Amino acid sequence: MTQSTCVIIGASHAGAHLAACLRQQKWAGRIIVIGDDDRLPYHRPPLSKALLAGKQSIDQLLIRPESFYQKQNIEFMLNRKVARINRTDKTLQLADGETLAYDKLALCTGARVRRLDICGAELKGVHYLRHYRDVENIKTNLDGQRNIVIVGGGYIGLETAASLRQLGHKVTVIEAAYRVLQRVTAPEVSTFFQRVHQEQGIQLVLDKQVAEFVAAKDDPTRSDRVLCTDGSLYPADLIIVGIGVRPNVELAEQAGLKTANGIWVNEFAQTEDPDIVAAGDCTNHPNALLNTRLRLESVPNAMEQAKSAAASICEQPIQYAAHPWFWSDQCDIKLQIAGFNNGYDEVVLRGDPGVGRSFVAWYLKQNKLIAADCINRPKEFMITKQLLAKQITPEKHLLSDESVDPKRFLEN
């Protein structure tokens, strides 16, 4: 009997977890993971923090050790790219010309950085941060104290800024919106993070558009200044752009699969093709708890959706429906986010964001709790996850009252 083969495109967090889940769910056939990186799957969140700050090495960030994959008989084809999917004969054509057959296929292609299309964008000194090699390239330019300009005041930009400031560099963050984290947090939370980063000595330049990376007079191949549309100039020994990511959907599109802000899947991580699933940052999926479709960029989403994808491959479908959660480490702050605040119409604060470094912003929509930003508040974070799961909304005066133990919220 011919052994069945499952090929996973993407040595990502989703890809690694999907492979492990396949073995847990008794998939006996071959498992082949194809990745365009030269490393086994590693954790990406620490890239802008522990790895950049030199607190951990890339080997310490591996999701699982090589011995695990060997024991589970999971094969890797690293530093390889898939050029084309042929759904008719169920084969993959790799960029180097090799053809690989599959019985089941999983797309865990992740996302790539959004690039600035401006004058000087291709000059030396302009960096992006998505892979460990990006961090290594940045670190080679950090000798001595440097002037560093970060374009983008989202999570990746602020995390990177905090790490570089801790290393003693002069850091300027330029954000096009009028406040940092504008797309994802309430104004009170933005104001808090602006205060904290400024207290750390980071210069925040808000409501300004970058127009050009200016070439150095002594080396026209390298940029040493950032020019904004209002004519202001910022010196830069190093430029890091962090303005979000785009899902890698090109292979799915080429194969005729539906895409719309991600690879379109159902609640079981299945595409329109019965032999192809998808999981992770690259997917657009329905969430029955939120009554909407969305694309999430988070480790918890990658892991849970990969579990559903593996179950579908093994013909034991498990519905993926969970309240999202995320985290961000900046300076001495751990921001933990429970839920999805899209469409909120009210914010209830627990603690004072103008003083100290610990508070909660509860997000309500039509008087119903939908999310919380918990800044150095692990207890409230864990309680919020339970409140969302049980669809409990405590009274507002209780949410804001610091004297009330959050555990009491579950007694409603």
C-alpha positions in Angstrom: 0.0 0.0 0.0 1.4 3.4 -1.0 2.1 5.7 2.0 0.1 8.9 2.0 2.0 12.2 2.1 1.0 15.5 3.7 3.1 18.5 2.6 3.1 21.6 4.7 4.2 24.8 2.9 5.6 27.1 5.5 8.0 26.3 8.4 6.1 28.8 10.5 4.6 28.5 13.9 1.4 27.2 12.3 3.4 24.8 10.1 5.4 23.4 13.0 2.3 22.9 15.2 0.3 21.4 12.4 3.0 18.8 11.8 3.1 17.9 15.5 -0.8 17.7 15.7 -0.9 15.4 12.7 1.2 12.9 14.7 -0.9 13.4 17.8 -4.0 12.6 15.7 -2.4 9.4 14.4 -1.5 10.5 10.9 0.8 7.6 9.8 2.0 8.9 6.5 4.9 11.1 5.5 5.0 14.7 6.7 7.1 17.1 4.8 7.5 20.7 5.8 8.9 23.1 3.2 10.3 26.4 4.4 12.1 29.3 2.7 14.1 30.0 5.9 17.3 28.1 6.7 16.3 27.4 10.3 13.8 25.0 11.9 10.6 26.8 13.0 11.3 29.5 15.6 9.3 31.9 17.8 8.9 35.3 16.0 7.7 37.5 18.8 11.1 37.5 20.6 12.9 38.7 17.5 12.2 42.4 18.2 12.9 41.9 21.9 15.1 39.1 23.4 17.0 38.4 20.1 17.5 42.0 19.2 18.6 42.9 22.7 21.1 40.0 22.7 19.3 38.2 25.6 18.7 35.0 23.6 20.2 33.3 20.6 18.2 32.0 17.6 18.8 28.4 18.8 17.0 29.3 22.1 14.0 30.5 20.1 13.3 27.2 18.3 9.7 26.1 18.8 10.8 22.5 19.2 14.3 20.9 19.1 15.5 19.0 16.1 15.3 15.7 18.1 11.5 16.1 18.4 11.0 16.2 14.6 13.4 13.3 14.1 11.5 11.2 16.7 8.2 12.1 15.1 9.6 11.4 11.6 8.8 14.9 10.4 10.9 15.8 7.4 12.0 19.4 6.6 13.0 20.9 3.2 14.6 24.2 4.4 15.8 27.0 2.2 13.4 25.9 -0.5 10.5 27.7 -2.2 7.4 26.4 -3.8 6.8 28.1 -7.1 3.5 26.5 -8.1 0.7 24.2 -6.9 -0.9 21.9 -9.5 -4.2 20.8 -7.9 -5.2 18.5 -10.9 -2.3 16.1 -10.4 -1.7 17.1 -6.8 2.0 18.1 -7.2 4.1 21.0 -6.2 6.7 22.6 -8.4 9.6 24.0 -6.4 11.6 27.0 -7.5 14.7 24.9 -8.2 12.6 22.7 -10.6 12.0 19.7 -8.3 8.4 18.3 -8.4 6.8 16.9 -5.2 3.6 14.9 -5.0 1.1 15.3 -2.1 -2.1 13.6 -0.9 -2.9 16.3 1.5 -1.6 19.9 1.5 -1.5 22.5 4.2 -0.8 26.2 3.4 1.0 27.9 6.4 2.6 30.5 4.3 2.3 33.3 6.9 2.9 36.9 6.0 5.6 39.3 4.8 6.4 42.8 5.7 4.7 45.8 4.0 7.4 47.8 2.2 7.5 51.5 1.8 7.4 52.5 -1.9 9.3 55.8 -1.6 12.5 57.3 -3.0 15.5 55.7 -1.3 13.6 52.6 -0.1 16.3 50.3 -1.5 19.3 52.1 0.0 21.6 50.4 2.4 20.7 51.2 6.0 17.0 50.6 5.5 15.9 47.5 7.4 12.7 45.5 8.0 12.1 43.0 10.8 10.4 39.7 10.1 13.0 36.9 10.1 16.0 36.2 12.3 18.3 37.2 9.5 16.8 40.7 9.6 17.8 40.9 13.3 21.3 39.7 12.5 21.6 42.4 9.8 20.4 45.1 12.2 22.8 44.0 14.9 25.8 44.2 12.7 25.1 48.0 12.5 24.8 48.6 16.2 28.4 49.3 17.1 28.6 52.3 19.3 25.8 54.6 20.0 23.6 55.1 17.0 20.8 57.3 15.8 18.0 55.0 14.9 14.8 56.0 13.2 11.9 53.6 13.3 9.0 54.1 10.8 5.8 52.9 12.4 4.3 53.2 15.8 2.5 49.9 16.0 3.5 46.9 18.2 6.6 45.9 16.2 7.8 49.5 16.0 7.4 50.2 19.7 8.8 46.8 20.8 11.9 47.4 18.6 12.2 51.0 19.9 12.2 49.8 23.5 14.8 47.1 22.8 17.2 49.5 21.1 16.8 52.2 23.7 17.7 49.7 26.4 20.9 49.1 24.4 21.7 52.7 24.7 20.8 54.0 21.2 19.1 57.2 20.4 15.7 56.2 19.0 13.1 58.2 17.1 9.7 56.7 16.1 7.8 58.3 13.2 4.2 57.5 13.0 1.8 58.6 10.3 -1.3 58.5 12.6 -1.9 61.1 15.3 -1.3 58.5 18.1 0.6 55.3 18.4 -1.3 52.0 18.2 -4.2 53.9 16.8 -5.7 51.0 14.9 -5.7 48.6 17.8 -6.2 50.5 21.1 -8.2 53.2 22.8 -6.8 56.7 23.0 -6.2 56.2 26.8 -3.9 53.2 26.0 -2.1 55.1 23.2 -1.5 58.1 25.6 -0.1 55.7 28.2 2.4 54.1 25.8 3.4 57.5 24.5 4.2 58.6 28.0 6.2 55.5 28.8 8.3 55.6 25.7 9.0 59.3 26.1 10.0 58.6 29.8 12.5 56.0 28.4 14.1 58.7 26.2 12.4 57.7 22.9 11.4 60.6 20.6 7.9 60.1 19.2 7.1 62.0 16.0 3.3 61.7 15.4 1.1 62.6 12.5 3.9 62.8 10.0 4.4 60.9 6.7 7.8 59.8 5.6 8.5 61.0 2.1 12.1 59.8 1.4 15.1 58.0 2.7 17.8 60.5 1.8 21.2 59.2 0.4 24.3 60.1 2.4 26.5 62.8 0.7 29.6 60.7 1.3 28.0 57.4 0.1 25.0 57.6 -2.3 24.3 53.9 -1.8 23.4 54.4 1.9 20.7 56.5 3.6 21.6 58.7 6.6 18.4 60.8 6.9 14.7 60.5 6.9 12.7 63.2 5.1 9.0 63.8 6.0 6.4 65.4 3.7 6.5 68.6 5.8 10.2 69.0 5.1 11.5 67.9 8.5 14.7 65.8 8.5 15.8 63.2 11.0 19.4 61.9 11.1 19.6 58.1 10.9 22.6 55.8 11.1 20.0 53.0 10.9 16.4 52.9 9.6 13.9 50.2 10.6 10.5 50.1 8.9 7.6 48.4 10.8 4.3 49.3 9.1 2.5 45.9 9.2 2.4 42.8 7.1 0.6 41.3 4.1 -0.6 37.7 4.0 1.2 35.4 1.6 -1.7 34.3 -0.6 0.0 34.2 -4.1 0.4 30.4 -4.1 -3.3 30.0 -3.2 -4.4 32.5 -5.8 -2.3 30.8 -8.5 -3.9 27.5 -7.6 -7.4 29.0 -8.0 -8.3 29.0 -4.3 -10.4 31.9 -3.0 -8.5 34.7 -1.2 -9.7 38.0 0.4 -7.4 39.5 2.9 -6.0 36.0 3.4 -6.7 32.5 2.2 -10.4 31.8 2.6 -11.1 28.9 4.9 -14.1 27.6 6.8 -14.3 27.0 10.6 -12.4 23.7 10.1 -9.5 25.4 8.4 -10.5 23.9 5.0 -10.2 25.6 1.7 -12.5 25.0 -1.3 -10.3 22.1 -2.2 -11.0 19.0 0.0 -7.3 18.1 0.1 -6.0 21.5 1.0 -6.2 23.2 4.4 -4.6 26.5 5.6 -3.7 27.9 9.0 -2.0 30.9 10.6 -1.4 34.5 9.6 -2.2 33.8 6.0 -5.9 32.8 6.5 -9.2 34.6 6.6 -11.5 32.5 8.7 -14.9 32.7 10.4 -15.3 33.1 14.1 -18.7 32.0 15.4 -18.1 33.7 18.8 -17.5 37.0 17.2 -20.0 36.5 14.3 -17.5 37.8 11.7 -14.6 36.8 9.5 -11.2 38.0 10.3 -7.5 37.5 9.8 -5.3 37.3 12.9 -1.6 37.7 13.3 -0.9 35.9 16.6 0.8 32.7 17.9 -2.4 31.5 19.7 -4.4 31.8 16.5 -1.7 29.9 14.6 -1.7 27.1 17.1 -5.4 26.6 17.5 -6.1 26.9 13.8 -3.3 24.4 13.0 -4.9 22.0 15.4 -8.2 22.2 13.4 -6.3 21.9 10.1 -4.6 18.7 11.3 -7.9 17.3 12.5 -9.5 18.0 9.1 -6.6 16.2 7.3 -7.2 13.2 9.6 -11.0 13.4 8.8 -11.8 14.2 12.5 -12.8 17.8 12.1 -12.6 20.2 15.0 -14.3 23.6 14.8 -12.0 26.5 15.4 -13.8 29.2 17.4 -12.0 31.0 20.1 -11.7 34.5 21.5 -8.5 36.0 20.3 -5.7 37.0 22.7 -2.3 38.7 22.1 0.6 40.1 24.0 3.3 42.7 23.6 6.4 43.4 25.7 7.7 46.9 25.8 10.2 48.3 28.3 9.1 46.8 31.7 5.6 46.4 30.5 3.6 43.4 29.5 0.5 44.2 27.6 -1.9 41.3 27.5 -5.0 41.6 25.3 -8.0 39.4 25.6 -10.8 39.5 23.0 -11.3 41.7 19.9 -12.2 45.3 20.5 -13.5 46.0 16.9 -16.5 48.3 17.1 -16.3 49.1 20.8 -18.3 52.2 21.9 -17.2 52.6 25.5 -14.0 52.1 27.5 -14.0 51.5 31.3 -10.7 52.1 33.1 -9.4 50.2 36.1 -6.5 52.1 37.4 -5.0 55.4 36.2 -3.1 55.2 32.9 -1.7 58.7 33.6 0.2 57.4 36.7 2.5 54.4 37.1 2.6 51.4 34.7 -0.4 49.2 35.6 -4.1 49.5 34.6 -6.8 47.8 32.5 -8.9 49.2 29.7 -12.1 47.2 29.4 -13.8 47.5 26.0 -17.6 47.4 25.8 -20.0 47.3 22.8 -23.6 48.0 23.5 -23.0 47.4 27.2 -21.4 44.0 26.5 -17.8 43.2 27.4 -15.8 42.4 24.2 -12.1 42.8 25.1 -9.6 44.2 27.6 -6.1 45.6 27.4 -4.3 44.6 30.5 -1.1 46.4 31.3 0.9 44.6 33.9 -2.4 43.0 35.1 -2.1 39.3 34.7 -5.0 38.5 37.0 -7.4 40.7 35.1 -6.2 39.2 31.8 -7.0 35.7 33.0 -10.3 36.7 34.4 -11.2 38.5 31.2 -10.6 35.4 29.1 -13.1 33.5 31.4 -15.6 36.4 31.3 -15.6 36.3 27.5 -15.9 32.6 27.3 -18.9 32.7 29.7 -20.3 35.8 28.1 -20.4 37.6 31.4 -20.3 41.4 31.6 -19.8 42.8 35.1 -21.4 46.1 36.1 -19.2 49.0 35.0 -18.7 50.4 38.6 -17.3 47.0 39.6 -15.0 46.8 36.6 -13.5 50.2 37.5 -13.3 49.6 41.3 -9.8 48.6 42.3 -11.0 47.4 45.7 -13.1 44.6 44.1 -11.3 41.4 43.5 -11.6 40.5 39.8 -12.5 36.9 40.8 -15.8 38.3 42.0 -16.7 39.1 38.4 -17.2 35.4 37.7 -19.8 35.1 40.5 -22.4 37.1 38.5 
